[in-house]
């Protein structure tokens, strides 16, 4: 036996206090009646009153609620073996983490908007493997391509501006590390995609030198330009970033490099905008159109859902509770 949503069962712990509270409220109600009138007058004043009936109804409600919680936890027992073929692409998100990504021309800043956009991209994936490369003046593989989306999102949340100790922006190293991540994973048959997210302000390295390698490996690069062409000053927790002369540095979007990388590799470029980061378009108009490979088939357990029994029992108890009629008072407190 297993549970699909085991955390839901924690709500069962709240049912005992609920049962106690309803019992105490009924007891308090009887004490108030004692103050209002003698017990012998209760059948005349409240002919339908029955403490036993109230206790029974409260108990039925709590049990029905317990069964509903168990149903929501989706108990499963009994299974059969099924052959499952995984199909999917291999996607590497190369995310710029340089200090220029702290610019606030896109609120709250470029990097945070990028992380939100990647999170929305993950919701679109169905069996595609996804990993992430963080880069600035250097690059490293933050998360290898995986279908464990929960683990990927945890690694994504750990990314911050400055996670790469080398400052600047090196698009060459971002692409090189992304290509190497495919090679390390021995991804030779599946379609490979790099989603490069940056403001395009390259300071070192020539990403165009990697175009032959990208074409040879048949890796498509889709690029997202983050920021505005007008540019904006960069503010950190320590204040505005300044150059050696003490002047405040502004960061502007450089689209030419990003556009060429995407065009040369069979992808396309999207400029992000408030309310539309661009990754949804990249997926729907680009990634979703690519052919998925059939990965190695494997046998998987298909568990049988049993929540219907608990949901049905809860509904039956509620019907029973509603059908209980007032019990004629017999003059004695039960």
MIMARSE-619475 format. One record per residue (C-alpha): residue number from 1; x, y, z. Coordinates in pm, 1 decimal, always signed. Each point is the difference from the previous one (the first is absolute). Example, Ala and Ser with C-alpha at 12.3 -4.5 7.8 and 13.67 -1.06 7.14 Angstrom:
BEGIN
{1,{+1230.0,-450.0,+780.0}}
{2,{+137.0,+344.0,-66.0}}
//
This chain:
BEGIN
{1,{+0.0,+0.0,+0.0}}
{2,{+120.9,+352.5,-77.6}}
{3,{-127.6,+355.4,+12.5}}
{4,{+14.2,+248.5,-286.3}}
{5,{-33.2,+304.3,+230.8}}
{6,{+125.3,-123.6,+339.1}}
{7,{+42.8,+352.4,+139.1}}
{8,{-378.7,+40.9,-6.1}}
{9,{-29.8,-256.7,+279.8}}
{10,{+148.6,+255.2,+241.4}}
{11,{-344.6,+163.7,+9.0}}
{12,{-131.3,-305.9,+184.7}}
{13,{+182.8,+128.5,+308.7}}
{14,{-238.4,+295.4,+12.0}}
{15,{-310.3,-219.0,+22.9}}
{16,{+38.7,-104.3,+365.4}}
{17,{+12.2,+362.6,+123.0}}
{18,{-298.0,+71.7,-225.8}}
{19,{-198.5,-282.9,+160.1}}
{20,{+92.3,+125.4,+347.7}}
{21,{-96.1,+357.7,-84.2}}
{22,{-342.2,-100.8,-133.8}}
{23,{-57.8,-209.2,+314.9}}
{24,{+95.5,+293.0,+222.7}}
{25,{-229.6,+234.4,-191.5}}
{26,{-292.9,-240.7,+47.1}}
{27,{+79.3,-26.7,+370.8}}
{28,{+13.7,+379.3,+28.9}}
{29,{-336.6,+24.8,-175.0}}
{30,{-159.1,-234.8,+255.6}}
{31,{+142.8,+205.9,+285.4}}
{32,{-157.5,+312.2,-146.6}}
{33,{-332.7,-180.7,-19.5}}
{34,{+36.7,-88.1,+368.3}}
{35,{+20.9,+370.5,+79.9}}
{36,{-302.7,+87.5,-213.5}}
{37,{-242.6,-265.9,+118.9}}
{38,{-31.2,-308.4,+212.3}}
{39,{+75.8,-326.3,-174.1}}
{40,{-358.6,-114.7,+30.5}}
{41,{-112.2,+290.4,-221.4}}
{42,{+242.7,-79.0,-283.8}}
{43,{-233.6,-240.4,-185.5}}
{44,{-263.3,+274.2,-10.3}}
{45,{+233.1,+283.0,-98.7}}
{46,{+211.5,-202.8,-245.1}}
{47,{-189.8,-315.2,-98.2}}
{48,{+256.5,-101.6,-264.7}}
{49,{+306.2,+33.1,+221.8}}
{50,{+208.7,-310.9,+55.3}}
{51,{+363.0,+13.8,+116.6}}
{52,{+48.8,-359.9,-114.7}}
{53,{-116.3,+91.5,-350.4}}
{54,{+241.1,+294.9,-8.9}}
{55,{+289.3,-218.9,+112.2}}
{56,{-83.4,-258.5,-265.2}}
{57,{-22.5,+261.8,-274.0}}
{58,{+330.0,+160.0,+104.1}}
{59,{+169.4,-339.0,+2.1}}
{60,{-134.9,-86.6,-346.4}}
{61,{+119.9,+333.6,-141.6}}
{62,{+350.6,-45.8,+137.8}}
{63,{+23.9,-357.4,-130.6}}
{64,{-125.7,+116.3,-342.7}}
{65,{+263.5,+273.7,+0.7}}
{66,{+268.0,-256.2,+91.5}}
{67,{-105.9,-222.0,-289.5}}
{68,{+6.5,+299.3,-235.1}}
{69,{+357.0,+81.8,+109.0}}
{70,{+104.5,-359.6,-60.0}}
{71,{-159.7,+18.4,-346.0}}
{72,{+195.3,+318.2,-78.5}}
{73,{+320.2,-181.8,+96.9}}
{74,{-85.9,-244.1,-281.2}}
{75,{+68.4,-344.5,+147.2}}
{76,{+117.5,-255.5,-255.3}}
{77,{+42.4,-374.1,+27.7}}
{78,{+29.5,-267.6,-259.2}}
{79,{+199.4,+64.6,-318.1}}
{80,{+85.7,-130.4,-342.0}}
{81,{+320.1,+29.5,-199.8}}
{82,{-4.8,+220.0,-311.5}}
{83,{+265.4,+73.3,-259.9}}
{84,{+74.4,+373.2,-8.4}}
{85,{+200.5,+182.1,-266.1}}
{86,{+136.9,+338.4,+95.3}}
{87,{+9.4,+259.0,-275.2}}
{88,{+165.4,+334.7,+28.5}}
{89,{+258.4,+259.4,-89.3}}
{90,{+307.3,+103.8,+190.0}}
{91,{-10.1,+369.2,+93.2}}
{92,{+269.0,+207.7,+167.9}}
{93,{-91.3,+345.2,+129.5}}
{94,{+306.2,+224.8,+1.3}}
{95,{-85.6,+277.3,+246.1}}
{96,{+196.3,+323.0,+28.8}}
{97,{+79.0,+71.7,+366.3}}
{98,{+223.9,+302.9,-46.1}}
{99,{-66.8,+314.8,+201.8}}
{100,{-158.6,+166.5,-303.1}}
{101,{-290.2,-242.5,+48.7}}
{102,{-85.6,+195.6,+315.4}}
{103,{-108.6,+296.3,-214.9}}
{104,{-361.2,+91.3,+72.8}}
{105,{-122.4,+102.3,-345.4}}
{106,{-210.2,-317.1,+37.4}}
{107,{-148.5,-22.0,+348.9}}
{108,{+107.9,-112.3,+250.0}}
{109,{+321.8,-63.5,-197.4}}
{110,{+114.9,-186.5,-309.2}}
{111,{+125.3,-308.6,+182.8}}
{112,{-315.7,-53.3,+204.0}}
{113,{-218.3,+37.2,-307.4}}
{114,{+221.3,-254.3,-176.9}}
{115,{-38.8,-250.4,+284.7}}
{116,{-377.7,+43.7,-3.0}}
{117,{+1.7,-52.5,-376.7}}
{118,{+201.2,-322.3,+30.1}}
{119,{-237.1,-123.9,+269.7}}
{120,{-293.3,+55.1,-239.9}}
{121,{+192.2,-182.5,-273.9}}
{122,{+33.8,-308.5,+220.1}}
{123,{-380.5,-15.3,+30.0}}
{124,{-19.6,-50.8,-377.3}}
{125,{+238.8,-295.3,-11.5}}
{126,{-126.8,-354.6,-39.1}}
{127,{+286.7,-242.2,+37.5}}
{128,{+265.8,+238.5,-132.4}}
{129,{+324.5,+6.8,+193.1}}
{130,{+111.5,+342.5,+119.1}}
{131,{+317.0,+127.1,+163.4}}
{132,{+152.9,+337.0,+79.0}}
{133,{+334.6,+170.3,-50.5}}
{134,{+73.0,+312.9,+203.1}}
{135,{+245.7,+240.7,-158.5}}
{136,{+159.4,+339.7,+36.9}}
{137,{+373.8,+42.2,-74.9}}
{138,{+19.7,-380.4,+22.9}}
{139,{-260.5,-277.7,-4.7}}
{140,{-83.3,-319.7,+185.1}}
{141,{-268.5,-267.6,-17.1}}
{142,{-242.8,+74.5,+283.0}}
{143,{-232.8,-291.2,-78.2}}
{144,{+54.1,-278.9,-258.8}}
{145,{-288.1,-72.4,-238.5}}
{146,{-264.2,-191.2,+194.1}}
{147,{-368.6,-91.2,-0.5}}
{148,{-10.9,+61.5,+375.2}}
{149,{-163.1,+340.7,-33.5}}
{150,{-28.0,+51.0,+376.6}}
{151,{+377.5,-38.3,+38.0}}
{152,{+58.3,+231.8,-296.0}}
{153,{-221.0,+271.1,+150.7}}
{154,{+185.6,-25.1,+331.3}}
{155,{+330.6,+54.2,-180.9}}
{156,{-153.6,+289.2,-193.3}}
{157,{-104.4,+174.8,+321.3}}
{158,{+357.5,-23.9,+130.8}}
{159,{+130.2,+216.3,-286.5}}
{160,{+78.9,+363.6,+78.5}}
{161,{+199.2,+283.2,-154.2}}
{162,{+359.7,-64.8,+100.7}}
{163,{-28.6,-380.8,+28.8}}
{164,{+276.9,-9.5,-262.6}}
{165,{+302.1,+160.9,+169.1}}
{166,{+148.0,+131.1,-326.2}}
{167,{-163.2,+327.0,-99.4}}
{168,{-100.7,+114.6,-346.0}}
{169,{-197.2,-188.8,-264.8}}
{170,{+154.1,-274.6,-214.4}}
{171,{-252.5,-139.0,-248.7}}
{172,{+271.2,-227.1,-144.3}}
{173,{+43.8,-181.6,+333.0}}
{174,{-377.9,-20.9,+44.3}}
{175,{-41.7,-181.9,-332.1}}
{176,{+315.8,-209.0,+43.8}}
{177,{-110.4,-128.1,+342.4}}
{178,{-347.2,-75.2,-137.3}}
{179,{+146.2,-203.8,-287.4}}
{180,{+226.3,-190.1,+240.6}}
{181,{-298.2,-83.4,+222.8}}
{182,{-159.0,-187.3,-292.7}}
{183,{+323.5,-187.7,-63.6}}
{184,{+36.3,-98.7,+366.1}}
{185,{-353.9,-137.4,-4.3}}
{186,{+77.5,-185.3,-325.7}}
{187,{-293.9,+165.6,-173.0}}
{188,{+70.0,-108.5,-357.8}}
{189,{-344.7,-84.7,-142.4}}
{190,{-251.5,+233.7,+157.6}}
{191,{-59.7,+350.3,-132.5}}
{192,{+200.5,+245.1,+208.1}}
{193,{-108.0,+352.8,+83.1}}
{194,{+173.3,+288.4,+176.4}}
{195,{-209.3,+287.1,+132.5}}
{196,{+239.1,+290.9,+49.9}}
{197,{-133.9,+274.1,+228.6}}
{198,{+209.3,+316.3,+22.8}}
{199,{+8.4,+373.7,-55.1}}
{200,{+259.4,-71.1,-271.5}}
{201,{+273.0,+220.5,+144.1}}
{202,{+297.3,-226.4,-72.2}}
{203,{+332.1,+109.4,+147.1}}
{204,{+227.7,-295.1,-74.9}}
{205,{+2.1,-292.5,-240.9}}
{206,{-141.1,-20.5,-351.9}}
{207,{-316.4,-215.8,-6.7}}
{208,{+3.9,+3.2,-382.2}}
{209,{+302.3,-229.2,+12.2}}
{210,{-229.4,-275.8,+129.3}}
{211,{-249.8,+19.6,-287.5}}
{212,{+171.8,-280.1,-201.1}}
{213,{-5.0,-225.5,+308.5}}
{214,{-367.5,+75.8,+67.9}}
{215,{-92.2,-77.1,-361.5}}
{216,{+205.6,-319.3,-1.7}}
{217,{-172.2,-122.7,+316.8}}
{218,{-337.5,+115.3,-139.3}}
{219,{-67.1,+206.5,+310.8}}
{220,{-264.5,+268.7,-39.1}}
{221,{+43.5,+315.8,+203.5}}
{222,{-298.1,+213.2,+93.0}}
{223,{+95.7,+334.2,+152.2}}
{224,{-188.9,+230.7,+235.6}}
{225,{+106.5,+361.6,+23.3}}
{226,{-62.1,+143.5,+347.2}}
{227,{-13.1,+373.9,+56.0}}
{228,{-58.0,+314.4,-205.6}}
{229,{+206.9,+163.4,-273.8}}
{230,{-5.4,+328.4,+191.3}}
{231,{+172.2,-162.9,+294.1}}
{232,{-18.3,+74.1,+370.2}}
{233,{+241.6,+36.4,+294.1}}
{234,{+79.4,-314.7,+198.5}}
{235,{-88.0,+4.9,+368.2}}
{236,{+108.6,-263.3,+251.7}}
{237,{-48.9,-27.7,+375.9}}
{238,{+322.9,+201.8,+35.5}}
{239,{-122.7,+281.7,-220.7}}
{240,{+51.2,+100.6,-364.2}}
{241,{+276.1,-172.1,-196.0}}
{242,{+264.2,+249.4,-115.0}}
{243,{+306.7,-12.1,-222.2}}
{244,{+353.2,+92.0,+104.2}}
{245,{-73.2,+367.2,-66.0}}
{246,{-291.9,-10.3,+242.7}}
{247,{-270.2,+28.5,-264.7}}
{248,{-314.9,-208.8,+27.5}}
{249,{+0.1,-285.1,-252.6}}
{250,{-304.9,-56.6,-220.8}}
{251,{-85.9,-332.8,-161.0}}
{252,{-179.8,-18.1,-335.1}}
{253,{-127.6,-293.1,-203.1}}
{254,{+232.4,-107.9,-282.4}}
{255,{-210.7,-200.5,-244.7}}
{256,{+231.1,-46.7,-299.8}}
{257,{+208.8,-282.3,+145.4}}
{258,{-302.0,-182.0,+140.2}}
{259,{-188.7,+29.5,-329.6}}
{260,{+288.0,-138.7,-205.2}}
{261,{+64.6,-296.1,+231.2}}
{262,{-365.6,-100.6,-21.1}}
{263,{-28.6,+52.8,-376.7}}
{264,{+316.6,-194.9,-84.6}}
{265,{-103.6,-304.9,+205.5}}
{266,{-362.0,-30.7,-114.9}}
{267,{-158.1,+161.8,+302.2}}
{268,{-140.9,+348.1,+39.6}}
{269,{+36.8,+304.4,+220.9}}
{270,{-266.6,+149.6,+231.0}}
{271,{+22.7,+327.3,+188.6}}
{272,{-159.1,-26.3,+343.5}}
{273,{-263.3,+250.5,+103.8}}
{274,{-196.0,+69.0,+320.7}}
{275,{-267.4,-266.8,+29.7}}
{276,{+149.3,-205.5,-284.7}}
{277,{+348.1,-126.4,+72.4}}
{278,{+9.2,-190.7,-328.1}}
{279,{+65.9,-357.2,+109.4}}
{280,{-360.4,-101.5,-69.1}}
{281,{+43.9,+107.0,-364.1}}
{282,{+333.6,-179.4,-17.2}}
{283,{-163.7,-321.5,+115.6}}
{284,{-321.5,+16.9,-203.1}}
{285,{+151.8,+127.4,-326.6}}
{286,{+340.0,-163.6,+24.5}}
{287,{+67.8,-277.3,+248.7}}
{288,{-345.5,-162.0,-26.2}}
{289,{+45.5,-38.8,-376.2}}
{290,{+315.2,-209.8,+32.9}}
{291,{-16.7,-374.9,-38.4}}
{292,{+23.6,-195.7,+322.6}}
{293,{+208.6,-313.7,+18.9}}
{294,{-126.2,-327.8,+141.8}}
{295,{+218.3,-73.2,+298.5}}
{296,{+61.8,-348.6,+130.1}}
{297,{-319.2,-179.2,+103.3}}
{298,{-35.1,-111.1,+359.0}}
{299,{-254.6,-188.7,+209.2}}
{300,{-195.2,+212.4,+243.7}}
{301,{-251.1,-81.3,+272.9}}
{302,{-347.4,+135.8,-64.9}}
{303,{-170.4,+21.0,+339.5}}
{304,{-377.9,-32.0,+30.2}}
{305,{-177.4,+299.9,+150.0}}
{306,{-222.5,-79.9,+302.2}}
{307,{-104.7,+349.1,+109.4}}
{308,{-349.0,-57.4,-142.5}}
{309,{-87.7,-234.2,+286.9}}
{310,{+86.8,+258.5,+265.0}}
{311,{-169.6,+284.1,-187.2}}
{312,{-313.1,-212.8,-40.2}}
{313,{-2.3,-92.5,+369.7}}
{314,{+36.0,+368.2,+98.0}}
{315,{-292.6,+94.3,-225.4}}
{316,{-212.0,-283.4,+142.5}}
{317,{+64.2,+116.1,+357.4}}
{318,{-98.2,+357.3,-88.8}}
{319,{-324.3,-127.6,-151.5}}
{320,{-60.8,-205.4,+316.2}}
{321,{+68.8,+303.3,+220.2}}
{322,{-246.1,+209.9,-199.9}}
{323,{-265.2,-274.1,+30.8}}
{324,{+9.8,-14.7,+380.3}}
{325,{-328.9,+135.8,+130.1}}
{326,{-49.7,+182.6,+329.9}}
{327,{-26.3,-244.5,+289.5}}
{328,{-290.9,+58.7,+234.3}}
{329,{+123.1,+120.8,+339.3}}
{330,{-57.5,-253.8,+276.8}}
{331,{+67.4,+231.7,+289.3}}
{332,{+346.0,-125.4,+92.8}}
{333,{+331.5,+143.4,-102.6}}
{334,{+206.0,-248.1,-201.3}}
//
